[in-house]
Amino acid sequence: MAKLDFNWMEKSFHLMMVEPKDSVYSASVAELLNANDMQTFLAVYALQIGALDCAAAAAYFIRRLAGVLLAQQYFISVHNTIVDFSLANLKVYLTDQARVVFQPQVWREETGPLDEEKRNRWLLQTQSFLYGEVAWPIIRSLSALSHMRVEELWGQLPTLFLYRLRTLSKTMNKSEYRKRLEQDFYFLRQEVPPSVFHLSSNPFDHRARMVPHIENPGLQVQLKPACCRYYRTESGVYCYTCPLLDDEDREIRRMLHRAQRSSG
C-alpha cells in the first residue's frame, strides 16, 4: 500500500496508530461484546455527549464505528487492499473531548486480486466479514443493552456512508478511484446478502423517502433511514430529516425556518 497520511486517517475515519494523549477510557473492541464492558463504555460515553439514555449513546457510537467500515471501503477501492480490522485487533478510546478513536494494534494488510471475477469473490468475502463478523456483533451487543432494534442501529449507516463517500470522491484526483469507490459501494448494496446483516434486506439498499428542503421547497432532501437519537441528548431536538417527525411538524419547521431567515 502507498504511504498513508495518518493525520488524514484520524480526521476522516477516527483511526489512529498511537494511543491518543487525552484518552480517558480504553478497551479492546472485542471486550465490548461482554455486556458489563459495553455497559461501562456506554455509561462513560453517555456522560460525555450528554445522552439522556443508553439508546442515544448506542446510536452515536455506531456512527463512530462507521469510520472503521468506511476506511475499509476506502482501502479496498483505492488500494485494492484490506486492513485487519478484526475485533480482536481493534482498540477503542474515549478522549476527554468526547471523541471516539479506534487503533489497530497491529497493522496487517492483504492485497486483493486484479482479475475482475476473482476480485468480486474476494470483495464478497471481505465485505461479508466486515459487516458480519465486525459490525454485527457490536450491533447485537448494543441492541441488547439499549433496547434499540438492530434495524435502527444498521439504519445509522446508509445516509452517513453516502455523504462520506461523496466527500471522499471529491478529494480524489483520479477518476478510476472515484469510479471504483462507486462500484464497490454498489457491490455492497446489491451483492452482499441480507443474511450477513441478520436482516430480511440489505440495509444499504435503502430506498430513501424524499421531502421538501427546509430552505428551498423546490428542492428535495432524503429522510434518514432511522432516527439518530439526537433528540435524546441534552438540548437536542428532532432533526428535520428524522423519520419520526411527521409531515405536519416538518412543514411547521420549514415555515419557522423561513420566518427566521426573513426576519434576520
Secondary structure, 3 states (H helix, E strand, C coil): CCCCCHHHHHHHHCECCCCCCCEEEEEEHHHHHCHHHHHHHHHHHHHHHCECCHHHHHHHHHHHHHHHHHHHHHHHHHHCEEECCCHHHEEEEEECCCCEEEEECCCCEEECCCCHHHHHHHHHHHHHHHHHHHHHHHHHHHHHHHCCCHHHHHCCCHHHHHHHHHHHHHHCCCHHHHHHHHHHHHHHHHHCCHHHHCCCCCCCCCCCCEEECCCCCCCEEECCCCCCCHHHECCCCCCCCCCCCCHHHHHHHHHHHHHHHHHC
